[in-house]
Amino acid sequence: MFFASDNAGPALPGVMQRVTEANAGYAMPYGADEIMEEVRTALRAVFEAPEAAVYLVATGTAANALALACYAQPWQTVFCSEVAHVQEDECNAPEFYSGGAKLSLVPGGDKMTPETLRARIAVEETRRVHGPQRGPVSITQVTERGRIYTLEELHGLTGVAREFGLPVHLDGARFANALVALDCTPAEMTWKAGVDVVSFGGTKNGCLGVEAVIFFDPAKAWEFELRRKRGAHLFSKHRYLSAQMAGYLENGAWLDAARTANANCARLAQGLGKKGAEFLHPPQANMIFTRFPRGIHQRLHDAGARYYIWEGTLEGADPDEMLTARLVCDWSISTQQIDLFLSHFDK
């Protein structure tokens, strides 16, 4: 009954197989391995972007921070939501790797709107040399609260960015989960929607630890290579990153894993609804924010369930007090685990 994070589950069998195969013999280092060329070709095909520059790093923080650094000068600011991962969970890495660019938070929780984004952008560059200059817009898909931007919403945000001549970064740590939920193509959710660079997540969806950074304009390629090396994120035994991504992409394993994770989440959400749990908003991908009484939370934790209490504390005298929890499903969660979790609501 492990619903703490999709970072916590095992890697996909196909990913492990490719890593094992890559461990035989020798390969050129620093991304010159043959498997990386396979990955580059595959991702260009997936995104319908034959000229795209494709790179791999080991963490989502590195992917986001290095990508944003290529578009954000030290005197600029990055526009993102109030709860964006680059704001709340990356220990100022974007500021560090960009040499000091700040973050400007767009009010409204996890989802920006064209109106809120436009208003936030408009207040910058009003103090001339004394204030930060406008920089890139960063969008998270799936959002940090488990919601999805529709293609229309993405176009709305990138349209505002274009009004001001600003580039757009997409934090796609859960890219596959959003993609299968929207039933669209990767191109439609990125460059066709106005995105300039995407962090294409693998770790949360079945890899050991690999993320792709894809620039749809290859003009930023050399700068990224320099920043990646200078930032200590260029692996010498790069073939182990390449092998993970190759196994992830092979035969659509990344899409199958996301569909399974989303389906697991839908089963869990349906069961929670029948048990009377409240939802902060309807679940859309593989993450649920839900409220139910402390007594049930305590019972679940005593039974070995693992997930995060988002608002409130597990300790307390009132068993009826409503606490908010975050529950995340990955591809490996079994229906038996889900049903066992739900069974504790009735005891």
N, C-alpha and C positions, 0 to 999 in steps of 0.2 A: 504493500500500500504506500508506494513512494510517489508523491505528487509535488515534491518540493521544487523541482526544476527539470527541464528537459536537458540540462547540462549533466544530470546525474546518472543517466541510463547508459547501457552498454553501446558499443559501436556496432554498426551493421556488419553482418557476416561478410558481405562483399568487400567492404572497406578493409576488414582485417585480412582477408585473403590477398588483396592487392599489396598490402604492407608486407605480408610474409613473402610474397613473390619478389617484391622489390629488395628484400634483404639478402638475396642471393647475388654473389659476385660484386661487381664494381659499377659505379656510375659517375659521370662527371658531376662536380659539386655546384653549389650556388645557383641552381635553377637551370643549368645546362644539361640536365638529364633528359633522356628520351621520353620519359613518362610525362614530363612537363609540356613537351610539344604536343603530346596526345591531349592533355588537359586543355591547353590553349586552343587547339582546333575544336575540341568538343564544346567549350564554353562560347566560342565565337558562333558556332552553329546553333547552340541553345538560344542565344540572344539575337540571332540574325544580324550579327555585327561583325563582318569579316575583317574589319580594320581595327577592332577593339584591342586595347592593350590589357593583358591579363596577368595578374600577379597573385602569389599566394603568401599568406602570413599565418601565424599559428593562433592568433587570438582576435576576437572581435574588436577589442580596444585598439589593437594595433591597426586593424583594417580601417576603422573609423577615423582614428587620429591622424594616421599618415595620409589617408585620402583627403581629409579636410585641410590638412596642412598644405597640400598642393594647390588649394584654391583660396586659402585665407592668409593674407599678409599679416605680420605682427600688429599692425595698426588698424586691422579690421575686426569685425565682429561676425560671429556665426549665429544665424537665427534658427531657433529650435523650440520645441514645446517645453513646458515647465518641467515635465517629468522625463524628458528624453534621456536615453542611456548615456549620451555624451555629457549630459549635465549632472545626473545623479549617481552614476555608477562607474565613472572612468577616472576618478582621482585627478581631475584637471589634465588628463592626457592630451586632449585636443589643444588646450592652451600651451602645454609644454612643447608638443611637437611642432606647433605653428610658430613658436618663438614669442608667444604672448597674446595672440588674438583672443578676444574675450567672447563670451556667449551672451546673446540677448534672448531672453525667454519670452515666448509668445504666450499670453495668458489663455486659459481655457482648458487646462488639464492635458490629457494625452493627445488630443486631436486638434491641430491647427485648422483654421478656416481661412479662406482668402481674405476675409474682412479683418480678422485679427492679425494675420501676417502682414497685410498691407499697412495697417496702422502702426505695427511695431517697427517695420522697416522705415516708415516715413519719418519717425522721430530721430533717426540717426542721420548723420551728415548735416545736422542743423547747427552745429557749433564749430564748423569749419575745421581748422587745424587742432582745436581743443578737444574734440570728441572722436570716438571711433568711427571709422569709415565702414560702409556697408560691405559685407562679405557674403559667403555662401549661405544657402538655406539647407538645413538638414531635416529630413523627414524619416520617421521610423515606421516600418511596415513589416510585420504586425506591430502595433503600438505597444508601449509598456503596460497598458491595461487590457491587452488582448483584443483590441478592436482593429478593424481593417479600413483603410482608405479605399473607397471605390475608385475606379479609373477616372470617373468624372471629378471626384474630389482631388485626385492627384493632378489632373490637368488644371484644376482651379488654382492649386498652390504653385505649380510650376509657371502658370501664366502670370501670377503676381511677381514671381522672381524675375521673369523675363521683362516685365514692365520696368524694372529697376536695373536690368542688365546683370543679374546675379546668377551664378551657377547653382546647381542643385545636387545635393548628395542624398542618397537613399541608404539608410541603415537597414540592411536586410538580414539581420541575425535570424529572423524567422521568415525569410523570403519565401521558402517553399510552402509553408503553411498558408501564407496569404495568397500565393499563386493558385493553389488548388481550390481554395475557398472561392476565389473570384472566377475560376475557370477561364483564365485568359492566358496569353503567352508571356514569357519573360520580356520580350521586346515591348509588348503593350504596357507592361507595368514599369518599364524603365525609360529607354531612350525615346520611344514613341510617345511617352507621356511627358517628355521634357527633362528627364533625369540625365545628368552628365557623368556621374560616377556612382557605382553601387558596391556596397559591401555585401557580398553574396555568402550567406552563412552556411556552414556545414556542421559545425560542432554541435549545435543544439538538435540537429536532425539526424544524428547517427555517425558522425565522424569522431575520431580521437581528439583532434584539435587542428582544424584548418579552416581558413576563410579565404575567399577570393576577392580581390579588388579589381574591378573592371572599369576601365576608362573608355567611354565611347568615342572620345576624341583622343587619339594616340599622342597628341602634342604634349600631354602631361607625363608620358611614359618615362622619359629619362629623369625628370625631377623626382618621380616616385621611386625609381631605382636608387637614386642618391639618398633620398630621405630614409628609405627602408634600410640601407646599409648603415648610414650614419646613426640611425635610431636603434641599431643592434637587432634588427628583425629579419636579416637575410640569413637563412639557414645554410650551413655548409653542406650537411647531408640532406639537401633539399628534396631528394627523391622520396623521402618518407612523407613529406607534405603532398607531393605530386601523386603518390600512390593512393593516399586517402581520397583525394578529390577525384581521381580516376575511378576508384571503386564506387564512390558516391554517385557519380554521373552514369556509370555503366548500366545499360538496360533500364534506365529510368528509376534506379533505386531511390534517388532523392525524392522523386514525386510519390512513389509508393509509400515511403516512410512518412511523408507529410500527410498523405491521405489517411494512413492508419492512425497517426497521432490526432488528427482532427476528428476522426470517427470515434476514437476513444474518448475524446473530450465531449463530443455530442452525447455519447452514452452516459457519461458521468453527469453531464448537465441535465439530461432528461430525468435521470434518477433523483438528482438533488431537487429538481422541481417537484417531483411527486412526493418528496419527503417534506416539502414546505419551506425549503431554503429560499432565501431571497438573492437576487442577482443585482449587482451594481449596474450592469447592462447585459444585454443578451450575448452569450458567448458566440464568437464568430470563427475562431481558429482552434488553438490547442491550449488556451489559458482561460481560467474562470476566476472571477472575483465574486465571492458569495458570502452571505451572512447567515449564521444560524447560532443557536444558544451555546453558551460556554460549556454547559454540562455535556453536550454532544462532542464538542472539541476535546474536552478532557477524556472522555471515553475513547475517542479515536486515538488520541496520543498514547493512552495507556495500552491500547491494543497494538501499538507499533506503527500507526500511520505517521507519515512524515510529510509535512507541508508547512508553509509559513502563515502565521497569524499576522495579518496586514494591519489591522486596527484593533486595539485592545490588548489585553494580556490573558494568557491561559490561566494564570493564578488569579483567584478571586472568589468571593463568598457567594455571589449570586449566580446560580447555574442557568438562569433564564436570560442573563444579559447577552445581547447579540454581539458577536465578534465577527469581524471580516477576515476572510482567509483568501489566499491565492493558491489555486490548484492548477498544476501544469501537467499535461499528458505528453508523453513521447511515443515513439513507434513501438516500444517494447512493453508498455503496460498491458497486462492481460485483462480480458473481460472478467476473469475470476477475481483479480485484485480490485477492480472497480466494484463488482458486486459485493465483495466482502466489505469494502469501505462503506458502501451504502447500507449494508445490513446493520451496522452499529447505530444507525439512527433509530432503530426500533427497539433497542434493548433498554 
